[in-house]
Amino acid sequence: MTKLLEWLFGVSLVGAVWALVTFDLLDLSLPQTYREVAWPMPLYLLVSFGCYSLATVGYRVATFNDCDEAAKELQEQIKEAKEDLRKKGLKM
Amino acid sequence: MATGVDQAVGMSLVVFSLLLFTYYSVWVIILPFVDSHHVLHKYFLPREYSVILPGIAAVILLLCIGAFTAVIMWKSRKPKKAD
């Protein structure tokens, strides 16, 4: 089984469990508080993934070592690229 | 270690995302279990907003990306040559 199929299977399993709890498809009559926690779960996972990405980016920005020669070389390459693109017609 | 502004920006991003995560977690997960007369509820908006606000933020993000792309593509269009 390919990785894609594995992921799709896992995601649909989790999605089915969430739908069961949120929309009460099996008439399990769970306590209201558990249903209230369950239904925003997909959005909550998305928001926490976004927060994790933001924190990782911020942390790596803060701990990245300065490298002066690479910075100079990069500025040169940026200038070259801008010239090249300007010749090809892209207005910056 | 990166210096000055880089460190400040990076650390502020980390702190901001931690605060956002904590606030959102309490809002979504902990608040339903807290007694409705508890003073904690005063600090949180009604629960519907916990879905509406991220939705609006996502829409605004997509709008900004789309607008940026449109502006760049508009500026770099070449006038049609008359043949």
Backbone of each chain as nested JSON, in Angstrom:
{
  "chains": [
    {"id": "A", "residues": [
      {"number": 1, "name": "MET", "atoms": {"N": [0.844, -1.202, 0.0], "CA": [0.0, 0.0, 0.0], "C": [0.872, 1.242, 0.0]}},
      {"number": 2, "name": "THR", "atoms": {"N": [0.601, 2.196, -0.859], "CA": [1.44, 3.387, -0.956], "C": [1.209, 4.304, 0.239]}},
      {"number": 3, "name": "LYS", "atoms": {"N": [2.185, 5.25, 0.4], "CA": [2.074, 6.188, 1.508], "C": [0.812, 7.022, 1.388]}},
      {"number": 4, "name": "LEU", "atoms": {"N": [0.486, 7.412, 0.14], "CA": [-0.714, 8.247, -0.052], "C": [-1.945, 7.513, 0.445]}},
      {"number": 5, "name": "LEU", "atoms": {"N": [-2.052, 6.224, 0.062], "CA": [-3.215, 5.456, 0.497], "C": [-3.248, 5.32, 2.023]}},
      {"number": 6, "name": "GLU", "atoms": {"N": [-2.073, 5.108, 2.61], "CA": [-2.034, 5.004, 4.068], "C": [-2.539, 6.276, 4.728]}},
      {"number": 7, "name": "TRP", "atoms": {"N": [-2.034, 7.429, 4.223], "CA": [-2.45, 8.704, 4.8], "C": [-3.945, 8.933, 4.621]}},
      {"number": 8, "name": "LEU", "atoms": {"N": [-4.436, 8.645, 3.39], "CA": [-5.861, 8.848, 3.14], "C": [-6.698, 7.963, 4.06]}},
      {"number": 9, "name": "PHE", "atoms": {"N": [-6.235, 6.723, 4.252], "CA": [-6.967, 5.814, 5.121], "C": [-7.017, 6.351, 6.541]}},
      {"number": 10, "name": "GLY", "atoms": {"N": [-5.844, 6.794, 7.048], "CA": [-5.799, 7.343, 8.397], "C": [-6.677, 8.562, 8.55]}},
      {"number": 11, "name": "VAL", "atoms": {"N": [-6.583, 9.473, 7.545], "CA": [-7.362, 10.711, 7.632], "C": [-8.856, 10.409, 7.602]}},
      {"number": 12, "name": "SER", "atoms": {"N": [-9.276, 9.477, 6.718], "CA": [-10.708, 9.194, 6.633], "C": [-11.2, 8.488, 7.893]}},
      {"number": 13, "name": "LEU", "atoms": {"N": [-10.319, 7.693, 8.513], "CA": [-10.708, 7.052, 9.775], "C": [-10.963, 8.097, 10.854]}},
      {"number": 14, "name": "VAL", "atoms": {"N": [-9.997, 9.028, 10.99], "CA": [-10.146, 10.093, 11.986], "C": [-11.365, 10.943, 11.668]}},
      {"number": 15, "name": "GLY", "atoms": {"N": [-11.557, 11.24, 10.37], "CA": [-12.715, 12.035, 9.962], "C": [-14.023, 11.348, 10.282]}},
      {"number": 16, "name": "ALA", "atoms": {"N": [-14.06, 10.013, 10.096], "CA": [-15.284, 9.278, 10.392], "C": [-15.594, 9.314, 11.888]}},
      {"number": 17, "name": "VAL", "atoms": {"N": [-14.551, 9.133, 12.716], "CA": [-14.765, 9.197, 14.16], "C": [-15.278, 10.573, 14.568]}},
      {"number": 18, "name": "TRP", "atoms": {"N": [-14.68, 11.622, 13.97], "CA": [-15.101, 12.99, 14.312], "C": [-16.555, 13.226, 13.909]}},
      {"number": 19, "name": "ALA", "atoms": {"N": [-16.913, 12.755, 12.684], "CA": [-18.281, 12.954, 12.219], "C": [-19.271, 12.206, 13.116]}},
      {"number": 20, "name": "LEU", "atoms": {"N": [-18.879, 10.991, 13.532], "CA": [-19.717, 10.213, 14.44], "C": [-20.011, 10.975, 15.722]}},
      {"number": 21, "name": "VAL", "atoms": {"N": [-18.953, 11.572, 16.287], "CA": [-19.142, 12.272, 17.554], "C": [-19.911, 13.566, 17.347]}},
      {"number": 22, "name": "THR", "atoms": {"N": [-19.559, 14.319, 16.271], "CA": [-20.153, 15.644, 16.1], "C": [-21.624, 15.561, 15.719]}},
      {"number": 23, "name": "PHE", "atoms": {"N": [-21.94, 14.711, 14.719], "CA": [-23.305, 14.705, 14.213], "C": [-24.148, 13.605, 14.848]}},
      {"number": 24, "name": "ASP", "atoms": {"N": [-23.58, 12.874, 15.817], "CA": [-24.33, 11.867, 16.574], "C": [-24.975, 10.842, 15.639]}},
      {"number": 25, "name": "LEU", "atoms": {"N": [-24.159, 10.243, 14.736], "CA": [-24.722, 9.382, 13.698], "C": [-25.182, 8.042, 14.255]}},
      {"number": 26, "name": "LEU", "atoms": {"N": [-24.573, 7.609, 15.388], "CA": [-24.972, 6.315, 15.935], "C": [-25.921, 6.472, 17.115]}},
      {"number": 27, "name": "ASP", "atoms": {"N": [-26.363, 7.715, 17.356], "CA": [-27.258, 7.992, 18.493], "C": [-26.67, 7.479, 19.798]}},
      {"number": 28, "name": "LEU", "atoms": {"N": [-25.375, 7.862, 20.018], "CA": [-24.742, 7.406, 21.244], "C": [-25.121, 8.277, 22.435]}},
      {"number": 29, "name": "SER", "atoms": {"N": [-25.672, 9.448, 22.177], "CA": [-26.049, 10.418, 23.225], "C": [-24.908, 10.653, 24.192]}},
      {"number": 30, "name": "LEU", "atoms": {"N": [-23.785, 11.175, 23.651], "CA": [-22.681, 11.555, 24.527], "C": [-23.063, 12.822, 25.283]}},
      {"number": 31, "name": "PRO", "atoms": {"N": [-22.385, 13.065, 26.443], "CA": [-22.686, 14.309, 27.169], "C": [-22.41, 15.531, 26.298]}},
      {"number": 32, "name": "GLN", "atoms": {"N": [-23.199, 16.587, 26.495], "CA": [-23.146, 17.749, 25.615], "C": [-21.765, 18.377, 25.586]}},
      {"number": 33, "name": "THR", "atoms": {"N": [-21.039, 18.38, 26.75], "CA": [-19.728, 19.045, 26.785], "C": [-18.745, 18.364, 25.845]}},
      {"number": 34, "name": "TYR", "atoms": {"N": [-18.781, 17.008, 25.772], "CA": [-17.854, 16.322, 24.875], "C": [-18.148, 16.659, 23.422]}},
      {"number": 35, "name": "ARG", "atoms": {"N": [-19.417, 16.762, 23.085], "CA": [-19.736, 17.123, 21.703], "C": [-19.304, 18.555, 21.411]}},
      {"number": 36, "name": "GLU", "atoms": {"N": [-19.437, 19.427, 22.416], "CA": [-19.024, 20.819, 22.206], "C": [-17.535, 20.939, 22.003]}},
      {"number": 37, "name": "VAL", "atoms": {"N": [-16.762, 20.053, 22.64], "CA": [-15.309, 20.079, 22.437], "C": [-14.961, 19.476, 21.086]}},
      {"number": 38, "name": "ALA", "atoms": {"N": [-15.715, 18.456, 20.652], "CA": [-15.325, 17.714, 19.45], "C": [-15.556, 18.474, 18.154]}},
      {"number": 39, "name": "TRP", "atoms": {"N": [-16.657, 19.245, 18.069], "CA": [-16.97, 19.739, 16.731], "C": [-16.008, 20.779, 16.167]}},
      {"number": 40, "name": "PRO", "atoms": {"N": [-15.334, 21.639, 16.954], "CA": [-14.352, 22.512, 16.294], "C": [-12.993, 21.853, 16.098]}},
      {"number": 41, "name": "MET", "atoms": {"N": [-12.857, 20.551, 16.342], "CA": [-11.55, 19.904, 16.312], "C": [-10.759, 20.104, 15.027]}},
      {"number": 42, "name": "PRO", "atoms": {"N": [-11.338, 19.928, 13.819], "CA": [-10.513, 20.126, 12.616], "C": [-9.915, 21.522, 12.551]}},
      {"number": 43, "name": "LEU", "atoms": {"N": [-10.742, 22.528, 12.857], "CA": [-10.243, 23.901, 12.831], "C": [-9.171, 24.113, 13.9]}},
      {"number": 44, "name": "TYR", "atoms": {"N": [-9.381, 23.485, 15.072], "CA": [-8.407, 23.634, 16.14], "C": [-7.062, 23.046, 15.734]}},
      {"number": 45, "name": "LEU", "atoms": {"N": [-7.098, 21.862, 15.069], "CA": [-5.846, 21.25, 14.625], "C": [-5.154, 22.141, 13.604]}},
      {"number": 46, "name": "LEU", "atoms": {"N": [-5.958, 22.756, 12.712], "CA": [-5.379, 23.651, 11.712], "C": [-4.714, 24.844, 12.38]}},
      {"number": 47, "name": "VAL", "atoms": {"N": [-5.407, 25.456, 13.358], "CA": [-4.854, 26.625, 14.044], "C": [-3.595, 26.256, 14.811]}},
      {"number": 48, "name": "SER", "atoms": {"N": [-3.591, 25.092, 15.477], "CA": [-2.398, 24.731, 16.235], "C": [-1.241, 24.398, 15.304]}},
      {"number": 49, "name": "PHE", "atoms": {"N": [-1.54, 23.804, 14.117], "CA": [-0.471, 23.579, 13.15], "C": [0.107, 24.897, 12.675]}},
      {"number": 50, "name": "GLY", "atoms": {"N": [-0.772, 25.901, 12.432], "CA": [-0.294, 27.218, 12.041], "C": [0.582, 27.845, 13.118]}},
      {"number": 51, "name": "CYS", "atoms": {"N": [0.158, 27.719, 14.393], "CA": [0.95, 28.267, 15.491], "C": [2.296, 27.581, 15.569]}},
      {"number": 52, "name": "TYR", "atoms": {"N": [2.304, 26.244, 15.39], "CA": [3.565, 25.512, 15.442], "C": [4.496, 25.973, 14.331]}},
      {"number": 53, "name": "SER", "atoms": {"N": [3.943, 26.161, 13.109], "CA": [4.785, 26.627, 12.004], "C": [5.361, 27.996, 12.314]}},
      {"number": 54, "name": "LEU", "atoms": {"N": [4.499, 28.9, 12.818], "CA": [4.95, 30.253, 13.128], "C": [6.052, 30.228, 14.179]}},
      {"number": 55, "name": "ALA", "atoms": {"N": [5.855, 29.395, 15.231], "CA": [6.851, 29.316, 16.29], "C": [8.171, 28.767, 15.752]}},
      {"number": 56, "name": "THR", "atoms": {"N": [8.112, 27.741, 14.895], "CA": [9.338, 27.167, 14.339], "C": [10.088, 28.19, 13.499]}},
      {"number": 57, "name": "VAL", "atoms": {"N": [9.336, 28.903, 12.637], "CA": [9.973, 29.92, 11.803], "C": [10.613, 30.988, 12.686]}},
      {"number": 58, "name": "GLY", "atoms": {"N": [9.865, 31.472, 13.687], "CA": [10.387, 32.511, 14.569], "C": [11.628, 32.059, 15.306]}},
      {"number": 59, "name": "TYR", "atoms": {"N": [11.586, 30.813, 15.834], "CA": [12.731, 30.314, 16.583], "C": [13.956, 30.199, 15.695]}},
      {"number": 60, "name": "ARG", "atoms": {"N": [13.735, 29.694, 14.455], "CA": [14.904, 29.522, 13.587], "C": [15.434, 30.86, 13.093]}},
      {"number": 61, "name": "VAL", "atoms": {"N": [14.541, 31.858, 12.949], "CA": [15.025, 33.201, 12.622], "C": [15.896, 33.722, 13.755]}},
      {"number": 62, "name": "ALA", "atoms": {"N": [15.471, 33.495, 14.996], "CA": [16.203, 34.032, 16.138], "C": [17.537, 33.337, 16.35]}},
      {"number": 63, "name": "THR", "atoms": {"N": [17.664, 32.041, 15.98], "CA": [18.892, 31.325, 16.29], "C": [19.783, 31.116, 15.083]}},
      {"number": 64, "name": "PHE", "atoms": {"N": [19.442, 31.747, 13.96], "CA": [20.246, 31.531, 12.766], "C": [21.57, 32.278, 12.882]}},
      {"number": 65, "name": "ASN", "atoms": {"N": [22.681, 31.619, 12.529], "CA": [23.979, 32.287, 12.627], "C": [24.174, 33.243, 11.47]}},
      {"number": 66, "name": "ASP", "atoms": {"N": [24.766, 34.393, 11.793], "CA": [25.107, 35.338, 10.733], "C": [26.262, 34.795, 9.915]}},
      {"number": 67, "name": "CYS", "atoms": {"N": [26.172, 34.871, 8.596], "CA": [27.313, 34.502, 7.769], "C": [27.562, 35.638, 6.785]}},
      {"number": 68, "name": "ASP", "atoms": {"N": [28.648, 36.409, 7.039], "CA": [28.813, 37.667, 6.309], "C": [29.126, 37.484, 4.838]}},
      {"number": 69, "name": "GLU", "atoms": {"N": [30.055, 36.511, 4.518], "CA": [30.422, 36.374, 3.099], "C": [29.238, 35.906, 2.29]}},
      {"number": 70, "name": "ALA", "atoms": {"N": [28.47, 34.965, 2.882], "CA": [27.283, 34.492, 2.162], "C": [26.298, 35.636, 1.95]}},
      {"number": 71, "name": "ALA", "atoms": {"N": [26.19, 36.542, 2.926], "CA": [25.274, 37.676, 2.777], "C": [25.704, 38.558, 1.614]}},
      {"number": 72, "name": "LYS", "atoms": {"N": [27.016, 38.833, 1.545], "CA": [27.497, 39.684, 0.445], "C": [27.254, 39.011, -0.89]}},
      {"number": 73, "name": "GLU", "atoms": {"N": [27.585, 37.711, -0.932], "CA": [27.401, 36.98, -2.194], "C": [25.938, 37.012, -2.613]}},
      {"number": 74, "name": "LEU", "atoms": {"N": [25.029, 36.868, -1.621], "CA": [23.61, 36.873, -1.927], "C": [23.17, 38.223, -2.483]}},
      {"number": 75, "name": "GLN", "atoms": {"N": [23.679, 39.324, -1.907], "CA": [23.316, 40.646, -2.416], "C": [23.744, 40.793, -3.863]}},
      {"number": 76, "name": "GLU", "atoms": {"N": [24.971, 40.295, -4.179], "CA": [25.432, 40.342, -5.559], "C": [24.496, 39.592, -6.477]}},
      {"number": 77, "name": "GLN", "atoms": {"N": [24.111, 38.396, -6.04], "CA": [23.251, 37.578, -6.886], "C": [21.891, 38.203, -7.061]}},
      {"number": 78, "name": "ILE", "atoms": {"N": [21.389, 38.894, -6.001], "CA": [20.096, 39.578, -6.127], "C": [20.194, 40.664, -7.176]}},
      {"number": 79, "name": "LYS", "atoms": {"N": [21.308, 41.445, -7.131], "CA": [21.468, 42.503, -8.13], "C": [21.492, 41.931, -9.532]}},
      {"number": 80, "name": "GLU", "atoms": {"N": [22.29, 40.833, -9.7], "CA": [22.354, 40.192, -11.016], "C": [20.988, 39.758, -11.5]}},
      {"number": 81, "name": "ALA", "atoms": {"N": [20.234, 39.119, -10.582], "CA": [18.916, 38.594, -10.972], "C": [17.989, 39.729, -11.367]}},
      {"number": 82, "name": "LYS", "atoms": {"N": [18.028, 40.841, -10.606], "CA": [17.157, 41.973, -10.934], "C": [17.484, 42.517, -12.307]}},
      {"number": 83, "name": "GLU", "atoms": {"N": [18.8, 42.669, -12.611], "CA": [19.203, 43.154, -13.928], "C": [18.685, 42.251, -15.019]}},
      {"number": 84, "name": "ASP", "atoms": {"N": [18.879, 40.945, -14.779], "CA": [18.462, 39.972, -15.783], "C": [16.968, 40.054, -16.058]}},
      {"number": 85, "name": "LEU", "atoms": {"N": [16.191, 40.112, -14.955], "CA": [14.745, 40.159, -15.115], "C": [14.313, 41.472, -15.765]}},
      {"number": 86, "name": "ARG", "atoms": {"N": [14.993, 42.577, -15.391], "CA": [14.627, 43.862, -15.983], "C": [14.84, 43.821, -17.484]}},
      {"number": 87, "name": "LYS", "atoms": {"N": [15.958, 43.164, -17.908], "CA": [16.201, 43.049, -19.349], "C": [15.099, 42.246, -20.005]}},
      {"number": 88, "name": "LYS", "atoms": {"N": [14.572, 41.24, -19.295], "CA": [13.548, 40.401, -19.898], "C": [12.167, 41.012, -19.788]}},
      {"number": 89, "name": "GLY", "atoms": {"N": [12.037, 42.154, -19.159], "CA": [10.775, 42.876, -19.242], "C": [9.951, 42.89, -17.979]}},
      {"number": 90, "name": "LEU", "atoms": {"N": [10.378, 42.231, -16.881], "CA": [9.575, 42.249, -15.656], "C": [9.837, 43.547, -14.927]}},
      {"number": 91, "name": "LYS", "atoms": {"N": [8.798, 44.351, -14.674], "CA": [8.98, 45.609, -13.974], "C": [8.909, 45.378, -12.481]}},
      {"number": 92, "name": "MET", "atoms": {"N": [9.957, 45.809, -11.776], "CA": [10.007, 45.604, -10.315], "C": [9.493, 46.836, -9.578]}}
    ]},
    {"id": "B", "residues": [
      {"number": 1, "name": "MET", "atoms": {"N": [24.827, 33.087, 16.775], "CA": [23.439, 33.528, 16.998], "C": [23.157, 34.769, 16.175]}},
      {"number": 2, "name": "ALA", "atoms": {"N": [21.981, 34.85, 15.643], "CA": [21.594, 36.059, 14.913], "C": [21.52, 37.23, 15.881]}},
      {"number": 3, "name": "THR", "atoms": {"N": [21.677, 38.419, 15.352], "CA": [21.807, 39.576, 16.247], "C": [20.614, 40.494, 16.148]}},
      {"number": 4, "name": "GLY", "atoms": {"N": [20.452, 41.293, 17.174], "CA": [19.597, 42.482, 17.14], "C": [18.172, 42.228, 16.697]}},
      {"number": 5, "name": "VAL", "atoms": {"N": [17.814, 42.861, 15.605], "CA": [16.415, 42.856, 15.158], "C": [15.955, 41.43, 14.867]}},
      {"number": 6, "name": "ASP", "atoms": {"N": [16.844, 40.618, 14.262], "CA": [16.473, 39.24, 13.934], "C": [16.026, 38.484, 15.165]}},
      {"number": 7, "name": "GLN", "atoms": {"N": [16.82, 38.594, 16.221], "CA": [16.471, 37.877, 17.442], "C": [15.162, 38.382, 18.01]}},
      {"number": 8, "name": "ALA", "atoms": {"N": [14.994, 39.726, 17.998], "CA": [13.764, 40.307, 18.551], "C": [12.55, 39.827, 17.772]}},
      {"number": 9, "name": "VAL", "atoms": {"N": [12.64, 39.894, 16.437], "CA": [11.51, 39.467, 15.61], "C": [11.215, 37.99, 15.836]}},
      {"number": 10, "name": "GLY", "atoms": {"N": [12.279, 37.161, 15.829], "CA": [12.078, 35.727, 15.997], "C": [11.429, 35.394, 17.323]}},
      {"number": 11, "name": "MET", "atoms": {"N": [11.975, 35.985, 18.403], "CA": [11.425, 35.692, 19.715], "C": [9.996, 36.201, 19.849]}},
      {"number": 12, "name": "SER", "atoms": {"N": [9.711, 37.362, 19.25], "CA": [8.333, 37.866, 19.348], "C": [7.368, 36.961, 18.593]}},
      {"number": 13, "name": "LEU", "atoms": {"N": [7.821, 36.387, 17.459], "CA": [6.979, 35.423, 16.745], "C": [6.678, 34.213, 17.629]}},
      {"number": 14, "name": "VAL", "atoms": {"N": [7.742, 33.706, 18.297], "CA": [7.553, 32.533, 19.148], "C": [6.562, 32.834, 20.269]}},
      {"number": 15, "name": "VAL", "atoms": {"N": [6.767, 33.981, 20.947], "CA": [5.893, 34.342, 22.065], "C": [4.458, 34.531, 21.582]}},
      {"number": 16, "name": "PHE", "atoms": {"N": [4.31, 35.221, 20.44], "CA": [2.957, 35.458, 19.911], "C": [2.251, 34.152, 19.609]}},
      {"number": 17, "name": "SER", "atoms": {"N": [2.968, 33.208, 18.955], "CA": [2.302, 31.956, 18.599], "C": [1.988, 31.136, 19.845]}},
      {"number": 18, "name": "LEU", "atoms": {"N": [2.86, 31.197, 20.879], "CA": [2.551, 30.485, 22.122], "C": [1.293, 31.049, 22.78]}},
      {"number": 19, "name": "LEU", "atoms": {"N": [1.211, 32.408, 22.837], "CA": [0.031, 33.039, 23.437], "C": [-1.231, 32.649, 22.68]}},
      {"number": 20, "name": "LEU", "atoms": {"N": [-1.141, 32.743, 21.329], "CA": [-2.306, 32.411, 20.508], "C": [-2.744, 30.973, 20.738]}},
      {"number": 21, "name": "PHE", "atoms": {"N": [-1.745, 30.053, 20.782], "CA": [-2.075, 28.651, 20.98], "C": [-2.732, 28.422, 22.334]}},
      {"number": 22, "name": "THR", "atoms": {"N": [-2.176, 29.034, 23.38], "CA": [-2.745, 28.839, 24.715], "C": [-4.163, 29.373, 24.794]}},
      {"number": 23, "name": "TYR", "atoms": {"N": [-4.352, 30.621, 24.3], "CA": [-5.681, 31.22, 24.353], "C": [-6.691, 30.36, 23.59]}},
      {"number": 24, "name": "TYR", "atoms": {"N": [-6.3, 29.937, 22.365], "CA": [-7.231, 29.162, 21.543], "C": [-7.531, 27.812, 22.18]}},
      {"number": 25, "name": "SER", "atoms": {"N": [-6.487, 27.174, 22.775], "CA": [-6.724, 25.882, 23.416], "C": [-7.697, 26.007, 24.572]}},
      {"number": 26, "name": "VAL", "atoms": {"N": [-7.472, 27.013, 25.435], "CA": [-8.39, 27.203, 26.555], "C": [-9.797, 27.45, 26.031]}},
      {"number": 27, "name": "TRP", "atoms": {"N": [-9.9, 28.3, 24.996], "CA": [-11.199, 28.654, 24.432], "C": [-11.947, 27.426, 23.947]}},
      {"number": 28, "name": "VAL", "atoms": {"N": [-11.237, 26.556, 23.161], "CA": [-11.935, 25.448, 22.506], "C": [-12.09, 24.251, 23.432]}},
      {"number": 29, "name": "ILE", "atoms": {"N": [-11.023, 23.915, 24.191], "CA": [-11.024, 22.63, 24.89], "C": [-11.415, 22.749, 26.347]}},
      {"number": 30, "name": "ILE", "atoms": {"N": [-10.916, 23.791, 27.043], "CA": [-11.105, 23.804, 28.494], "C": [-12.415, 24.477, 28.882]}},
      {"number": 31, "name": "LEU", "atoms": {"N": [-12.789, 25.523, 28.124], "CA": [-13.941, 26.326, 28.534], "C": [-15.255, 25.55, 28.658]}},
      {"number": 32, "name": "PRO", "atoms": {"N": [-15.568, 24.569, 27.761], "CA": [-16.839, 23.85, 27.94], "C": [-16.93, 23.106, 29.269]}},
      {"number": 33, "name": "PHE", "atoms": {"N": [-15.769, 22.745, 29.85], "CA": [-15.824, 21.996, 31.106], "C": [-15.88, 22.904, 32.329]}},
      {"number": 34, "name": "VAL", "atoms": {"N": [-15.75, 24.216, 32.083], "CA": [-15.75, 25.148, 33.212], "C": [-17.176, 25.586, 33.482]}},
      {"number": 35, "name": "ASP", "atoms": {"N": [-17.525, 25.659, 34.76], "CA": [-18.865, 26.049, 35.179], "C": [-19.247, 27.413, 34.585]}},
      {"number": 36, "name": "SER", "atoms": {"N": [-20.469, 27.531, 34.068], "CA": [-20.835, 28.73, 33.303], "C": [-20.894, 29.981, 34.158]}},
      {"number": 37, "name": "HIS", "atoms": {"N": [-20.833, 29.862, 35.498], "CA": [-20.834, 31.063, 36.336], "C": [-19.434, 31.492, 36.736]}},
      {"number": 38, "name": "HIS", "atoms": {"N": [-18.417, 30.697, 36.304], "CA": [-17.035, 31.004, 36.67], "C": [-16.592, 32.308, 36.024]}},
      {"number": 39, "name": "VAL", "atoms": {"N": [-15.68, 33.042, 36.694], "CA": [-15.27, 34.354, 36.195], "C": [-14.44, 34.239, 34.915]}},
      {"number": 40, "name": "LEU", "atoms": {"N": [-13.882, 33.025, 34.645], "CA": [-13.018, 32.855, 33.472], "C": [-13.751, 33.165, 32.175]}},
      {"number": 41, "name": "HIS", "atoms": {"N": [-15.062, 32.883, 32.148], "CA": [-15.817, 33.093, 30.912], "C": [-15.819, 34.552, 30.473]}},
      {"number": 42, "name": "LYS", "atoms": {"N": [-15.543, 35.474, 31.433], "CA": [-15.566, 36.899, 31.103], "C": [-14.485, 37.246, 30.077]}},
      {"number": 43, "name": "TYR", "atoms": {"N": [-13.374, 36.443, 30.081], "CA": [-12.247, 36.812, 29.229], "C": [-12.347, 36.231, 27.828]}},
      {"number": 44, "name": "PHE", "atoms": {"N": [-13.39, 35.448, 27.55], "CA": [-13.488, 34.811, 26.247], "C": [-14.786, 35.2, 25.57]}},
      {"number": 45, "name": "LEU", "atoms": {"N": [-14.687, 35.366, 24.23], "CA": [-15.879, 35.669, 23.451], "C": [-16.786, 34.427, 23.4]}},
      {"number": 46, "name": "PRO", "atoms": {"N": [-18.041, 34.579, 22.956], "CA": [-18.905, 33.397, 22.771], "C": [-18.272, 32.391, 21.825]}},
      {"number": 47, "name": "ARG", "atoms": {"N": [-18.603, 31.123, 21.987], "CA": [-17.877, 30.058, 21.297], "C": [-18.01, 30.093, 19.777]}},
      {"number": 48, "name": "GLU", "atoms": {"N": [-19.108, 30.698, 19.275], "CA": [-19.238, 30.721, 17.818], "C": [-18.047, 31.426, 17.197]}},
      {"number": 49, "name": "TYR", "atoms": {"N": [-17.536, 32.477, 17.91], "CA": [-16.432, 33.243, 17.355], "C": [-15.159, 32.433, 17.236]}},
      {"number": 50, "name": "SER", "atoms": {"N": [-15.047, 31.314, 17.999], "CA": [-13.827, 30.518, 17.897], "C": [-13.731, 29.827, 16.546]}},
      {"number": 51, "name": "VAL", "atoms": {"N": [-14.839, 29.762, 15.807], "CA": [-14.813, 29.228, 14.447], "C": [-14.803, 30.363, 13.431]}},
      {"number": 52, "name": "ILE", "atoms": {"N": [-15.585, 31.427, 13.712], "CA": [-15.726, 32.519, 12.737], "C": [-14.411, 33.268, 12.578]}},
      {"number": 53, "name": "LEU", "atoms": {"N": [-13.714, 33.59, 13.704], "CA": [-12.517, 34.425, 13.604], "C": [-11.395, 33.762, 12.814]}},
      {"number": 54, "name": "PRO", "atoms": {"N": [-11.047, 32.482, 13.063], "CA": [-10.032, 31.869, 12.188], "C": [-10.482, 31.803, 10.735]}},
      {"number": 55, "name": "GLY", "atoms": {"N": [-11.79, 31.597, 10.501], "CA": [-12.281, 31.586, 9.128], "C": [-12.033, 32.907, 8.441]}},
      {"number": 56, "name": "ILE", "atoms": {"N": [-12.348, 34.018, 9.156], "CA": [-12.128, 35.349, 8.582], "C": [-10.637, 35.57, 8.343]}},
      {"number": 57, "name": "ALA", "atoms": {"N": [-9.801, 35.127, 9.301], "CA": [-8.35, 35.296, 9.135], "C": [-7.857, 34.557, 7.909]}},
      {"number": 58, "name": "ALA", "atoms": {"N": [-8.365, 33.347, 7.679], "CA": [-7.946, 32.578, 6.512], "C": [-8.369, 33.282, 5.226]}},
      {"number": 59, "name": "VAL", "atoms": {"N": [-9.596, 33.814, 5.206], "CA": [-10.076, 34.52, 4.013], "C": [-9.197, 35.735, 3.733]}},
      {"number": 60, "name": "ILE", "atoms": {"N": [-8.86, 36.501, 4.801], "CA": [-8.028, 37.693, 4.618], "C": [-6.652, 37.295, 4.095]}},
      {"number": 61, "name": "LEU", "atoms": {"N": [-6.1, 36.189, 4.639], "CA": [-4.791, 35.731, 4.168], "C": [-4.835, 35.4, 2.686]}},
      {"number": 62, "name": "LEU", "atoms": {"N": [-5.867, 34.649, 2.268], "CA": [-5.972, 34.293, 0.855], "C": [-6.144, 35.534, -0.009]}},
      {"number": 63, "name": "LEU", "atoms": {"N": [-6.939, 36.519, 0.487], "CA": [-7.123, 37.764, -0.26], "C": [-5.792, 38.478, -0.46]}},
      {"number": 64, "name": "CYS", "atoms": {"N": [-4.979, 38.535, 0.618], "CA": [-3.693, 39.235, 0.508], "C": [-2.789, 38.546, -0.495]}},
      {"number": 65, "name": "ILE", "atoms": {"N": [-2.747, 37.191, -0.426], "CA": [-1.895, 36.475, -1.373], "C": [-2.37, 36.72, -2.795]}},
      {"number": 66, "name": "GLY", "atoms": {"N": [-3.682, 36.635, -3.004], "CA": [-4.23, 36.858, -4.336], "C": [-3.961, 38.258, -4.837]}},
      {"number": 67, "name": "ALA", "atoms": {"N": [-4.127, 39.266, -3.952], "CA": [-3.898, 40.65, -4.357], "C": [-2.43, 40.856, -4.722]}},
      {"number": 68, "name": "PHE", "atoms": {"N": [-1.539, 40.307, -3.915], "CA": [-0.114, 40.437, -4.199], "C": [0.226, 39.841, -5.558]}},
      {"number": 69, "name": "THR", "atoms": {"N": [-0.279, 38.613, -5.794], "CA": [-0.018, 37.97, -7.089], "C": [-0.571, 38.806, -8.235]}},
      {"number": 70, "name": "ALA", "atoms": {"N": [-1.802, 39.32, -8.064], "CA": [-2.428, 40.095, -9.126], "C": [-1.623, 41.352, -9.424]}},
      {"number": 71, "name": "VAL", "atoms": {"N": [-1.147, 42.037, -8.359], "CA": [-0.385, 43.272, -8.575], "C": [0.894, 42.984, -9.342]}},
      {"number": 72, "name": "ILE", "atoms": {"N": [1.603, 41.924, -8.941], "CA": [2.85, 41.606, -9.626], "C": [2.592, 41.249, -11.079]}},
      {"number": 73, "name": "MET", "atoms": {"N": [1.553, 40.439, -11.317], "CA": [1.278, 40.051, -12.701], "C": [0.823, 41.248, -13.524]}},
      {"number": 74, "name": "TRP", "atoms": {"N": [0.056, 42.177, -12.887], "CA": [-0.392, 43.363, -13.612], "C": [0.787, 44.217, -14.024]}},
      {"number": 75, "name": "LYS", "atoms": {"N": [1.744, 44.389, -13.093], "CA": [2.868, 45.276, -13.394], "C": [3.764, 44.708, -14.471]}},
      {"number": 76, "name": "SER", "atoms": {"N": [3.795, 43.387, -14.632], "CA": [4.757, 42.815, -15.561], "C": [4.124, 42.414, -16.876]}},
      {"number": 77, "name": "ARG", "atoms": {"N": [2.895, 42.901, -17.172], "CA": [2.307, 42.525, -18.445], "C": [2.955, 43.356, -19.549]}},
      {"number": 78, "name": "LYS", "atoms": {"N": [3.173, 42.702, -20.695], "CA": [3.771, 43.42, -21.826], "C": [2.648, 43.891, -22.738]}},
      {"number": 79, "name": "PRO", "atoms": {"N": [2.788, 45.111, -23.317], "CA": [1.764, 45.571, -24.259], "C": [1.801, 44.713, -25.514]}},
      {"number": 80, "name": "LYS", "atoms": {"N": [0.595, 44.449, -26.095], "CA": [0.513, 43.559, -27.244], "C": [1.165, 44.234, -28.451]}},
      {"number": 81, "name": "LYS", "atoms": {"N": [1.932, 43.452, -29.216], "CA": [2.563, 44.018, -30.415], "C": [1.556, 44.019, -31.554]}},
      {"number": 82, "name": "ALA", "atoms": {"N": [1.541, 45.107, -32.328], "CA": [0.641, 45.173, -33.497], "C": [1.337, 44.491, -34.669]}},
      {"number": 83, "name": "ASP", "atoms": {"N": [0.726, 43.456, -35.238], "CA": [1.385, 42.709, -36.319], "C": [0.914, 43.154, -37.683]}}
    ]}
  ]
}
